[in-house]
Amino acid sequence: MTRPAVARIAIHWFRRDLRLSDNTALAAARRACDVVVPVFVFDPNVLGAPDIGAPRVAYLLDCLAQLRNRLAETGVSLIVRRGDPVSELVALARRIDADVVFANRDYGPYGRSRDAKVRKALAREKVEFSDYGDLLLVEPWECVKDDGHPYTVFTPFARRWRGIPKVAPERAVRLRSLGAAIEKIGDGAIPTLADLGLGSSIELPAGGERAARQRLSRFVANRLESYASSRDLPVLDGTSNLSADLKFGTISARQVFASVGEAMGPWLVDRDPRRPGGGTTRAEEERLTEMGPFVTELCWRDFYQAVLFHFPRVLRGPFRKTHAGLEWPPADPDLLRAWQEGRTGFPIIDAGMRQLRATGWMHNRLRMLTATFLTKTLLIDWRIGERFFMRHLVDGDHAANNGGWQWCASTGTDAAPYFRIFNPWLQSKKIDAGGGYIRRWVPELSDVPAPLVHEPARDPEVLARTGYPPPCIDYAEQRAAALELLGPGSRGRAASV
Ligand SMILES: Cc1cc2nc3c(=O)[nH]c(=O)nc-3n(C[C@H](O)[C@H](O)[C@H](O)COP(=O)(O)OP(=O)(O)OC[C@H]3O[C@@H](n4cnc5c(N)ncnc54)[C@H](O)[C@@H]3O)c2cc1C
């Protein structure tokens, strides 16, 4: 990290840190410079990527509008530009005579190479580029093995991660306007989805810093206490729903960690819930058991970003070298469409896929089931599903999405063993025993009671009456084929879970 000398005019380049509070680079800019000019650049390379989706961009536009409003309340304009970030930032730095550009770090391959180009181009103009760790609780190079090598398995990563002190959040900064100079150059409109050629989006929850804080407060007040017991039961909505906020940085991971820490008791937050120690009361242990797994999810988030940082090749193919030559059969277009549209005839899978399409979000358990179903029941290459998720998820994040898909396909760092093939009917009964989640998202089955709702094809009359399709494929046959495809010479021990 380069530390800027005291300077007069800074640009803060917002990327996925769309907030004023606890924003590391923004606070550093404010400390170092008299005036900070906030900027967002719509990058055609990102917007033109094959995995871009209208819901994610619609949410971004809302977050940006909220950010612009918040800045306007203090008389500061958010400058919006559309084009190559290198030329846009250089041009802007020239126009306003900026000394430094501040930004929070990006860990993916595209972001890193873009930032390297920006740094170089700015240096030619004698403008410094100063970047900061902000997205994560622990930087990827801080949580490594004793010999400096990156972890490729989550459990030891998490053990070390827990021992690394986490930075406390900072208060919001107040910026000073550059005044008339901005009026001269124009602040630029926030484009619409149509302007960006992305059609229209589904209705989404409110974006922006205030909405994110409210979501966090509601979660801590109402759901954190029972997180471990309810997080795997999709009908309960027991998770935080903060993934899109964390994706776009309308809240920081530090703010989330600190709020949870406060609720848990500060000394509890860094401990491993599986190692209850002396000196805690039974009630404290119970709280730890319920809330601790939430902290572990934040650790998974850091883990997958670290994997992407150390092994950017995961975006191109399997992490496991043993799977590098794996040839997936050509995707059957009818089966793929049935999966995408939630018409597979496996109600729990269809419920998950329909939740995704209707809301831009899917419960984690369902992400695991639908991804495993695509890869290990329909035998379709995980990269096809990975891209589909990115196009539909509001929280679509290359690191977490790739990590999740490679886990499900058994090709990743810390992946499920190849023989772990979720049985959709057993899983359905386990995570949605009463069938409430299925009935919410598959309305054709709204009057079908459990247990039939998990497998309506058991009663042909139900299929005839509801119009719900029969299973699109023979699960048992496909399971055997998956073991053949993914196992070492198909000799794996089959486990239906
Ligand atoms: C196939 C697959 C694809 C996924 N794609 C994404 C994605 O594109 N973006 C994304 O943010 N998460 C992804 N996840 C992880 C997880 O499903 C979501 O983070 C979670 O469902 C979001 O809901 P929540 O905010 O209520 O989660 P909570 O349970 O409240 O968790 C809190 C936060 O921890 C983080 N988190 C939780 N689980 C994971 C995980 N397994 N990996 C990484 N971070 C995690 C998220 O930031 C989340 O908001 C994926 C998982 C799978 C199996």
The ligand as an SDF file (V2000), in Angstrom:
LIG
                    3D

 53 58  0  0  0  0  0  0  0  0999 V2000
  -23.6110  -22.4270   -5.7680 C   0  0  0  0  0  0  0  0  0  0  0  0
  -23.4850  -21.2490   -4.8230 C   0  0  0  0  0  0  0  0  0  0  0  0
  -23.3660  -19.9710   -5.3460 C   0  0  0  0  0  0  0  0  0  0  0  0
  -23.2380  -18.8710   -4.4810 C   0  0  0  0  0  0  0  0  0  0  0  0
  -23.1010  -17.6210   -5.0350 N   0  0  0  0  0  0  0  0  0  0  0  0
  -22.9210  -16.5570   -4.2120 C   0  0  0  0  0  0  0  0  0  0  0  0
  -22.7440  -15.2490   -4.7450 C   0  0  0  0  0  0  0  0  0  0  0  0
  -22.7050  -15.0550   -5.9610 O   0  0  0  0  0  0  0  0  0  0  0  0
  -22.6150  -14.2110   -3.8840 N   0  0  0  0  0  0  0  0  0  0  0  0
  -22.6310  -14.3990   -2.5160 C   0  0  0  0  0  0  0  0  0  0  0  0
  -22.5120  -13.4120   -1.7670 O   0  0  0  0  0  0  0  0  0  0  0  0
  -22.7640  -15.6230   -1.9930 N   0  0  0  0  0  0  0  0  0  0  0  0
  -22.9240  -16.7100   -2.7810 C   0  0  0  0  0  0  0  0  0  0  0  0
  -23.0890  -17.9390   -2.2370 N   0  0  0  0  0  0  0  0  0  0  0  0
  -22.9850  -18.1050   -0.7810 C   0  0  0  0  0  0  0  0  0  0  0  0
  -24.3050  -17.9870    0.0030 C   0  0  0  0  0  0  0  0  0  0  0  0
  -25.2820  -18.7950   -0.5760 O   0  0  0  0  0  0  0  0  0  0  0  0
  -24.8330  -16.5610    0.1050 C   0  0  0  0  0  0  0  0  0  0  0  0
  -23.8210  -15.6930    0.5300 O   0  0  0  0  0  0  0  0  0  0  0  0
  -25.9880  -16.4640    1.0970 C   0  0  0  0  0  0  0  0  0  0  0  0
  -27.0360  -17.3300    0.7340 O   0  0  0  0  0  0  0  0  0  0  0  0
  -26.5030  -15.0330    1.1410 C   0  0  0  0  0  0  0  0  0  0  0  0
  -27.5920  -14.9120    2.0040 O   0  0  0  0  0  0  0  0  0  0  0  0
  -27.4480  -14.1490    3.3860 P   0  0  0  0  0  0  0  0  0  0  0  0
  -26.8400  -12.8260    3.1920 O   0  0  0  0  0  0  0  0  0  0  0  0
  -28.7870  -14.1930    4.0450 O   0  0  0  0  0  0  0  0  0  0  0  0
  -26.4200  -15.1120    4.1480 O   0  0  0  0  0  0  0  0  0  0  0  0
  -26.0480  -15.2510    5.6860 P   0  0  0  0  0  0  0  0  0  0  0  0
  -26.2260  -16.6790    6.0480 O   0  0  0  0  0  0  0  0  0  0  0  0
  -26.7360  -14.2540    6.5080 O   0  0  0  0  0  0  0  0  0  0  0  0
  -24.4620  -14.9970    5.6890 O   0  0  0  0  0  0  0  0  0  0  0  0
  -23.8890  -13.7090    5.9310 C   0  0  0  0  0  0  0  0  0  0  0  0
  -22.9350  -13.3440    4.8240 C   0  0  0  0  0  0  0  0  0  0  0  0
  -21.8340  -14.2410    4.7870 O   0  0  0  0  0  0  0  0  0  0  0  0
  -21.4140  -14.4210    3.4450 C   0  0  0  0  0  0  0  0  0  0  0  0
  -21.5510  -15.8360    3.0950 N   0  0  0  0  0  0  0  0  0  0  0  0
  -22.4460  -16.7120    3.5820 C   0  0  0  0  0  0  0  0  0  0  0  0
  -22.2330  -17.9410    3.0780 N   0  0  0  0  0  0  0  0  0  0  0  0
  -21.1960  -17.8340    2.2530 C   0  0  0  0  0  0  0  0  0  0  0  0
  -20.4910  -18.7650    1.4260 C   0  0  0  0  0  0  0  0  0  0  0  0
  -20.8010  -20.0560    1.3660 N   0  0  0  0  0  0  0  0  0  0  0  0
  -19.4720  -18.2970    0.6680 N   0  0  0  0  0  0  0  0  0  0  0  0
  -19.1030  -16.9970    0.7160 C   0  0  0  0  0  0  0  0  0  0  0  0
  -19.7220  -16.0730    1.4950 N   0  0  0  0  0  0  0  0  0  0  0  0
  -20.7530  -16.4970    2.2440 C   0  0  0  0  0  0  0  0  0  0  0  0
  -22.3110  -13.5700    2.5720 C   0  0  0  0  0  0  0  0  0  0  0  0
  -21.6750  -12.3360    2.3370 O   0  0  0  0  0  0  0  0  0  0  0  0
  -23.5420  -13.3970    3.4390 C   0  0  0  0  0  0  0  0  0  0  0  0
  -24.2770  -12.2260    3.1640 O   0  0  0  0  0  0  0  0  0  0  0  0
  -23.2220  -19.0760   -3.0840 C   0  0  0  0  0  0  0  0  0  0  0  0
  -23.3470  -20.3680   -2.5740 C   0  0  0  0  0  0  0  0  0  0  0  0
  -23.4850  -21.4460   -3.4340 C   0  0  0  0  0  0  0  0  0  0  0  0
  -23.6200  -22.8250   -2.8580 C   0  0  0  0  0  0  0  0  0  0  0  0
  1  2  1  0
  2  3  1  0
  2 52  2  0
  3  4  2  0
  4  5  1  0
  4 50  1  0
  5  6  2  0
  6  7  1  0
  6 13  1  0
  7  8  2  0
  7  9  1  0
  9 10  1  0
 10 11  2  0
 10 12  1  0
 12 13  2  0
 13 14  1  0
 14 15  1  0
 14 50  1  0
 15 16  1  0
 16 17  1  0
 16 18  1  0
 18 19  1  0
 18 20  1  0
 20 21  1  0
 20 22  1  0
 22 23  1  0
 23 24  1  0
 24 25  2  0
 24 26  1  0
 24 27  1  0
 27 28  1  0
 28 29  2  0
 28 30  1  0
 28 31  1  0
 31 32  1  0
 32 33  1  0
 33 34  1  0
 33 48  1  0
 34 35  1  0
 35 36  1  0
 35 46  1  0
 36 37  1  0
 36 45  1  0
 37 38  2  0
 38 39  1  0
 39 40  1  0
 39 45  2  0
 40 41  1  0
 40 42  2  0
 42 43  1  0
 43 44  2  0
 44 45  1  0
 46 47  1  0
 46 48  1  0
 48 49  1  0
 50 51  2  0
 51 52  1  0
 52 53  1  0
M  END
$$$$
